[in-house]
């Protein structure tokens, strides 16, 4: 059996946690990532029948029964994950009853999964219904997205248009737009439900005064998605410091979408 530390997905996950930390989006023990793993890939590195610990859930996630995930641990500092992955990461299988997790590796020292795992699993379940290739759920605290949520209308259309109109690449990278939920207490089932409803339509969901969720098929894609929306939010905030003379019009946004033959564009936002 191969060494789990040689698993490319494992290496990519650790690299991504370092990129997020270096970007300043993971202060202290904030931010978390979960990745769905194919059984055929995982069994090359672990005995998938050897359960270390059974962890009870406070919600039913039967739609993900028997699927495998790796997720960051509660209290884990992204800056430390590369030095101590067995304590800060865990690999688990969702039990057939959908109400328990079977820990297969990690969470050493009786560590536990991230407090936002309810949201992660609900988001995985919801996104898989509209995108069978989705594997990644990433949550972090980008400065400018958080700042923008303090001074902007918390509405999907309004938030999206402000970002689309600020930077040409925005509509190209997230043509469906961005979802925004009301402020809610994090770590609860309620915020997980609200986020999972939005994630069916958007790959990005803003948690006002807190952070953002991003989803996709690869770690590289999702990190790039978050980089773009954070850059756009930064440009938006900078532009508001001065008298704005120009922005991208609805007609110009439509031209971009047509030229690049973009799919899933929320054209209703441009009416």
C-alpha positions as CSV (number, residue, x, y, z in Angstrom):
1,X,0.0,0.0,0.0
2,X,1.3,3.5,-0.9
3,X,2.1,6.2,1.6
4,X,-0.7,8.7,2.1
5,X,1.8,11.5,2.0
6,X,2.6,10.6,-1.6
7,X,-1.1,11.0,-2.6
8,X,-1.1,13.9,-5.1
9,X,-4.5,15.2,-3.8
10,X,-3.1,15.2,-0.3
11,X,-0.1,17.3,-1.5
12,X,-2.3,19.7,-3.4
13,X,-4.5,20.2,-0.4
14,X,-1.6,21.1,1.9
15,X,-0.2,23.4,-0.8
16,X,-3.6,25.2,-1.1
17,X,-3.8,25.7,2.7
18,X,-0.5,27.5,2.5
19,X,-1.6,29.6,-0.4
20,X,-4.7,30.7,1.5
21,X,-2.7,31.5,4.6
22,X,-0.1,33.5,2.6
23,X,-3.0,35.4,1.0
24,X,-4.0,36.5,4.5
25,X,-7.4,34.7,4.3
26,X,-6.8,32.3,7.2
27,X,-6.1,34.2,10.4
28,X,-5.7,32.0,13.5
29,X,-7.8,28.9,13.1
30,X,-10.2,30.3,10.6
31,X,-10.9,28.8,7.1
32,X,-11.6,25.2,6.2
33,X,-11.5,22.9,3.2
34,X,-13.1,19.6,2.4
35,X,-12.5,17.4,-0.6
36,X,-14.5,14.4,-1.8
37,X,-12.2,11.5,-2.7
38,X,-12.9,8.6,-5.0
39,X,-12.9,5.2,-3.3
40,X,-10.7,3.8,-6.1
41,X,-8.1,6.4,-5.4
42,X,-8.2,6.2,-1.7
43,X,-7.9,2.5,-1.4
44,X,-4.4,2.7,-2.9
45,X,-3.3,4.5,0.3
46,X,-5.5,3.4,3.1
47,X,-7.3,0.3,4.4
48,X,-10.8,1.7,3.9
49,X,-12.3,-1.0,6.1
50,X,-10.2,0.0,9.1
51,X,-12.2,2.4,11.2
52,X,-10.3,4.4,13.8
53,X,-13.2,6.2,15.3
54,X,-17.0,6.6,14.8
55,X,-18.2,10.3,15.0
56,X,-21.9,11.1,15.4
57,X,-23.5,13.9,13.3
58,X,-26.2,16.2,14.5
59,X,-27.9,16.1,11.0
60,X,-28.7,13.5,8.4
61,X,-26.6,13.5,5.2
62,X,-27.9,10.3,3.7
63,X,-27.4,11.6,0.2
64,X,-23.6,11.3,0.7
65,X,-23.7,7.9,2.3
66,X,-20.6,5.8,1.7
67,X,-18.7,8.7,0.1
68,X,-15.1,9.6,1.3
69,X,-13.8,13.0,2.3
70,X,-10.7,14.7,3.6
71,X,-11.3,17.8,5.7
72,X,-9.4,20.2,7.9
73,X,-9.8,19.8,11.7
74,X,-11.5,22.1,14.1
75,X,-9.0,24.6,15.6
76,X,-6.4,23.9,13.0
77,X,-4.2,26.7,11.9
78,X,-3.6,26.7,8.1
79,X,0.0,27.8,8.6
80,X,0.7,24.7,10.6
81,X,-1.0,22.0,8.5
82,X,2.1,21.3,6.4
83,X,4.1,20.5,9.6
84,X,1.5,18.4,11.3
85,X,-1.1,17.0,8.8
86,X,-2.1,13.9,10.8
87,X,-3.5,16.1,13.6
88,X,-4.9,18.9,11.4
89,X,-6.5,16.8,8.7
90,X,-8.8,13.8,8.7
91,X,-10.1,11.3,6.1
92,X,-13.5,9.8,6.7
93,X,-16.4,7.9,5.2
94,X,-20.0,8.9,5.6
95,X,-21.8,6.0,7.2
96,X,-24.5,4.1,5.3
97,X,-27.1,5.6,7.7
98,X,-25.9,9.2,6.9
99,X,-25.8,10.1,10.6
100,X,-22.2,9.1,11.4
101,X,-18.7,9.4,10.1
102,X,-16.2,6.6,10.0
103,X,-12.7,8.1,10.6
104,X,-10.1,6.3,8.6
105,X,-7.0,8.5,9.1
106,X,-6.0,11.7,10.9
107,X,-7.5,13.9,13.6
108,X,-4.7,12.6,15.8
109,X,-5.0,13.4,19.5
110,X,-8.8,13.0,19.5
111,X,-9.1,16.0,17.2
112,X,-12.4,16.6,15.4
113,X,-13.6,17.8,12.1
114,X,-14.1,21.5,11.4
115,X,-17.0,23.1,13.2
116,X,-18.4,24.1,9.8
117,X,-18.6,20.5,8.6
118,X,-22.4,20.6,8.6
119,X,-22.2,23.4,6.0
120,X,-19.5,21.6,4.0
121,X,-21.4,18.3,3.7
122,X,-24.7,20.1,2.9
123,X,-22.9,22.1,0.2
124,X,-21.3,19.0,-1.2
125,X,-24.7,17.3,-1.4
126,X,-26.5,20.2,-2.9
127,X,-23.7,21.0,-5.5
128,X,-23.5,17.4,-6.7
129,X,-27.1,17.5,-7.7
130,X,-26.3,20.2,-10.3
131,X,-22.6,19.4,-11.0
132,X,-21.5,15.7,-10.8
133,X,-17.9,16.8,-11.1
134,X,-17.9,18.9,-8.0
135,X,-15.3,17.7,-5.4
136,X,-14.1,20.8,-3.5
137,X,-15.7,23.0,-0.8
138,X,-13.5,25.9,0.4
139,X,-14.2,28.5,3.0
140,X,-12.0,31.4,3.9
141,X,-11.9,35.0,5.1
142,X,-10.8,37.4,2.2
143,X,-10.4,40.9,3.5
144,X,-12.1,42.8,0.7
145,X,-15.1,40.6,0.4
146,X,-15.7,41.0,4.1
147,X,-15.2,44.7,3.9
148,X,-17.5,45.0,0.9
149,X,-20.3,43.2,2.8
150,X,-20.2,45.9,5.4
151,X,-21.1,48.7,3.0
152,X,-23.0,47.0,0.2
153,X,-26.6,45.8,-0.3
154,X,-26.7,42.1,0.6
155,X,-28.5,41.0,-2.5
156,X,-27.4,38.5,-5.2
157,X,-28.0,40.7,-8.2
158,X,-26.7,43.9,-6.6
159,X,-23.5,42.3,-5.3
160,X,-22.8,40.5,-8.5
161,X,-23.3,43.6,-10.7
162,X,-20.9,45.6,-8.6
163,X,-18.2,43.1,-9.1
164,X,-19.0,42.4,-12.8
165,X,-18.9,46.1,-13.5
166,X,-15.6,46.7,-11.7
167,X,-13.3,44.2,-13.6
168,X,-13.7,42.7,-17.0
169,X,-12.5,39.2,-15.9
170,X,-15.3,38.9,-13.3
171,X,-18.1,37.9,-15.6
172,X,-15.8,35.6,-17.4
173,X,-14.7,33.8,-14.2
174,X,-18.1,33.7,-12.4
175,X,-20.7,34.2,-15.1
176,X,-23.5,32.8,-13.0
177,X,-22.9,35.5,-10.4
178,X,-22.5,35.4,-6.6
179,X,-25.0,34.3,-3.9
180,X,-25.3,36.3,-0.7
181,X,-27.0,35.0,2.5
182,X,-28.1,37.1,5.5
183,X,-25.7,37.3,8.5
184,X,-26.1,34.1,10.5
185,X,-24.2,32.3,13.3
186,X,-21.5,30.1,11.8
187,X,-21.2,26.4,12.6
188,X,-25.0,25.9,12.8
189,X,-27.2,23.6,10.7
190,X,-29.2,26.7,9.8
191,X,-26.3,28.5,8.0
192,X,-25.5,25.2,6.3
193,X,-29.1,24.9,4.9
194,X,-29.0,28.6,3.7
195,X,-25.7,28.2,2.0
196,X,-26.6,24.9,0.4
197,X,-29.7,26.5,-1.2
198,X,-27.6,29.3,-2.7
199,X,-24.8,26.9,-3.9
200,X,-27.2,25.2,-6.3
201,X,-27.1,28.4,-8.4
202,X,-23.7,29.9,-7.6
203,X,-20.2,28.6,-7.1
204,X,-19.5,31.5,-4.7
205,X,-21.6,32.3,-1.6
206,X,-20.8,35.3,0.6
207,X,-21.2,35.1,4.3
208,X,-21.6,38.8,5.3
209,X,-19.1,40.2,7.9
210,X,-17.5,36.7,7.9
211,X,-16.1,35.3,4.6
212,X,-17.0,33.3,1.5
213,X,-17.6,29.8,0.3
214,X,-16.3,28.5,-3.1
215,X,-16.9,25.2,-4.8
216,X,-15.6,23.4,-7.9
217,X,-13.9,20.4,-9.4
218,X,-10.3,21.0,-8.4
219,X,-8.4,22.9,-5.7
220,X,-6.7,25.0,-8.3
221,X,-9.9,26.1,-9.9
222,X,-11.6,27.0,-6.6
223,X,-8.6,28.9,-5.4
224,X,-8.5,30.8,-8.7
225,X,-12.2,31.6,-8.3
226,X,-11.6,33.0,-4.9
227,X,-8.6,35.0,-6.0
228,X,-10.7,36.6,-8.8
229,X,-13.7,37.6,-6.6
230,X,-11.3,39.0,-3.9
231,X,-9.4,41.1,-6.5
232,X,-12.7,42.4,-7.9
233,X,-13.9,43.3,-4.4
234,X,-10.6,45.1,-3.8
235,X,-10.9,47.1,-7.0
236,X,-14.6,48.0,-6.1
237,X,-13.6,49.3,-2.7
238,X,-10.7,51.3,-4.1
239,X,-12.9,52.9,-6.8
240,X,-15.4,54.0,-4.2
241,X,-12.7,56.1,-2.5
242,X,-12.7,58.4,-5.5
243,X,-15.1,60.0,-8.0
244,X,-16.1,57.2,-10.3
245,X,-16.0,58.2,-14.0
246,X,-16.3,54.8,-15.7
247,X,-17.5,51.3,-15.2
248,X,-18.5,48.4,-17.4
249,X,-22.1,48.8,-18.7
250,X,-24.7,46.1,-19.0
251,X,-24.4,46.2,-22.8
252,X,-20.6,45.7,-22.5
253,X,-21.1,42.8,-20.1
254,X,-23.4,41.2,-22.7
255,X,-20.8,41.7,-25.4
256,X,-18.2,40.0,-23.2
257,X,-20.5,37.0,-22.5
258,X,-21.3,36.7,-26.2
259,X,-17.7,37.0,-27.4
260,X,-16.4,34.3,-25.0
261,X,-19.5,32.2,-25.5
262,X,-19.9,32.0,-21.7
263,X,-22.3,29.5,-20.3
264,X,-24.7,29.8,-17.3
265,X,-24.7,33.6,-17.5
266,X,-27.3,35.2,-15.2
267,X,-28.6,37.5,-18.0
268,X,-31.6,38.4,-15.8
269,X,-29.2,40.5,-13.8
270,X,-28.6,42.6,-16.9
271,X,-32.2,43.4,-17.7
